[in-house]
């Protein structure tokens, strides 16, 4: 069962410059994620930011997980296949002198 994190995350240009924050707070999700990455416990994060709840911290993690899935890079084209394609197309074209290639339409 996936968490409905949208009710916990807000993005408003008037709050923290439009950075995503925990709804109803000015706590930036980057701050929460950085704290977790440093090894700070959820209980300590909530102690530092009393407006947060365990559910809101889990929502930040869920939001980050979904964001990571959306922004993962596509697999690269294998270099060998790309080189062979370029080599075969270059071999079919006649080569012109360098000067002509600079100013050719």
C-alpha positions, 0 to 999 in steps of 0.5 A: 500500500503506497502512502498518499503523500500529496496531503502532506506536501505543499508547494506555494510561491509565497512560502519558502520561494516555492520549494516543497514544504510540509503542509501548514509549516515552513519546514522544507522537505530538503531539510527533513531529507538532509536530516534523515541522511545525516542519521538523525532519527524521526523522533529527533527531527520531530523534536527539532520541528514540533509541527511535524508528525511521524506521518509527515516525515514518512510523506517526505520520504514517499515524495522523495522516492516518487521524485527519484523515480520520475527523474532517474536518467534513461539508460545510455545507448551502448557506446559500441552500437552508437560508434558503429552507426556513426562510422557507417553513416560517415563512410557513406558520405564523401569527405570534403576539404575542411575549409568547405565543411566550415562554410558549407550550407 
